């Protein structure tokens, strides 16, 4: 077996295991905290992203310096311990604080380790294969995400959020162990110390490159609306049939991601800003339709289209960056992009309960879709600003 084929299989299995754990965890956090109201759900989701505003930059330095396999294995072990601790806490004294605190702890780990996921494919595969490789890896986690909400919904009805979290701890540890099947990937960027100069190098590169900064700023706006949608979705689904409707809606959205990744694997696409924005425009329009729908089949179909287009936009954007960034700065620039992309997310989590209290969840979702489509359309008209040239030229 060719080494690159073996590496794809190892990564595919690792992503599948990690995807199953993430799907179960997300279901347990979202549905479990939503039982305490919109404010508890919004607080849980907000806690899940705040650490990234600071720790993403540290994680970027680590990804440019530390061998990724062992870092991700250690992170998987810690992630499993947090999930088990949350399950124990919920069994002893259930309440919204457990969801908020657990979400915060998981986010700390994710912020420190997230940039490693971008470093590994860029180090193993040639530039021309990155869109397809990223789609194949996303497809692996998509397969798990399809089963995750359905399995989570079934287990929740028997053992509650605690049971779902215990199950989620198993595949997250497996995902880390599988990475030991990859070759060593030594890193030599990021300097010798974790100082601000090294952490800020990614930001410095980002602000000098309009063709990278522009889609990153759009992603920040899109994430504002996506964050609010995460709060509105369980409450919207509750009106369609409760936990079963939410599980089916979530599974349908994950199916949309799976179909889009199959298309990306089959189609020889190259990354471009036009494709990123076109997919985001359709995503926003699908979200408008989802908010208008009052039937579960219609909501499921439009939710699938929404997530399919969001996935196309995101997957192409990752390959867009991997193909244009210098290897010794890859982790830090990805960390800077992720930090910029998260800047408005707290506002989405905080504003969603306020919006939902004033209009019903469906109307709120329609407004979020309108904002997403408008932002994509605006950036489309300014996509040629900033000139061209090689983004890999750096000092």
C-alpha positions, 0 to 999 in steps of 0.5 A, a space after each residue: 500500500 502506498 504511504 499516502 493511501 495508508 495515511 489517508 486511511 489512518 486519518 479517515 478512521 481517526 476523523 470518524 472516531 473524533 466525529 462520533 465523539 463530537 456529535 454525541 458531545 454536541 447533542 448532549 450539551 445542546 439538548 441537555 442545557 436547552 432543558 433549562 431554557 434559552 439562557 442556559 443553552 446560550 451560556 453553554 455555547 458561549 462558554 464553548 467558544 470564549 477560550 478560543 479568543 485567547 488560546 487559539 494563538 497559543 495553540 497556533 504556536 504549539 502546532 508550529 512547534 510540537 509533533 502533532 500525533 503525541 499532542 493530539 493523543 494527550 488532548 484526546 485523553 484529557 478530553 475523555 476525562 472531562 467528558 467522564 467528569 461531566 457525566 459524574 457531575 450530572 449523575 450526582 447533581 444535575 443543573 445548567 452549571 455542569 453544562 457551562 463548566 464542561 463546555 468551557 473545559 472542552 473548549 480550552 482543550 479544543 483551542 489549544 489543539 485545533 490548529 494541529 488538524 490543519 497542519 497534518 494534511 498540509 504536511 502529508 499531501 500535495 497542494 493539488 489534493 488538499 480540497 479532495 483530502 479535506 473533503 474525504 476527512 470531513 466525510 469520515 466525521 460526517 458518517 459519524 455525525 449522521 449516527 451521533 444525533 440519532 444514537 444520542 437521542 436514543 441514549 438520552 431517552 434512557 440515560 440522559 445527558 450523562 449516558 451520552 457523555 460516557 459513550 462520547 469518551 470512548 471514540 475520542 480516545 480512539 481518535 488519538 490512538 489511531 494517529 500513532 499510525 502516521 509517520 513522525 511530523 517534526 515541526 520547527 516553527 514558532 520559536 523557542 518560547 511562547 511569547 507574544 511576538 511568536 503568537 502574533 506572527 500569524 496576525 501580522 501575516 493575516 493583515 498583510 494579505 487581503 485575499 486571506 483577511 477578506 474571507 476570514 472577516 466574512 467567516 466572522 460575520 457568518 459565525 455570528 449568525 451561525 452561533 445564534 442559529 445553534 441557540 434557536 435550532 433546539 427551540 425551533 425543533 421543540 415546536 416540531 416534536 421535541 427531542 425526536 424532531 431535534 435528533 432528526 433535524 440534526 441528522 438531516 443537517 449532517 447528511 447534507 454535509 456528507 453529500 456535499 463532501 461526496 461531491 467535493 471528493 468526486 469533483 476536481 475543484 480548486 480552492 477559490 474565494 468565489 466558490 467560498 462566497 457562492 456556497 455561503 450565499 446559498 447557505 443563507 437562502 436555505 436558512 431563510 427557507 428553514 425558518 419559514 418551514 413548519 413541517 419536519 420534512 421541509 425543515 430537514 431538507 432545508 437544514 441539509 442544504 444549509 449545512 451542505 453549503 456551509 460545509 462546501 464554503 468551509 472545506 474550500 476555505 481550509 484548502 484555500 489557506 493550506 495552499 497559500 500559507 508558508 509551512 513554518 507559519 501554517 499553525 499560527 496563521 490558522 490560529 489567527 484566522 480562527 480567532 478573527 472568525 470567532 470575534 463576533 460569535 459571543 454576540 451571536 450566543 448572547 443576542 439569540 435569547 434576546 431575539 427569540 424572546 421577541 420573535 418566535 424561533 422560526 422568525 429568528 432563523 429567517 433573520 439569521 439566514 438573511 444576514 448570512 446571504 447579505 454578507 456573502 453578496 456584499 463580499 462578492 462585490 469586493 472580492 477583487 480588492 487587494 490585488 493578487 500575487 503569491 501569499 507565500 512570499 514572506 519575510 
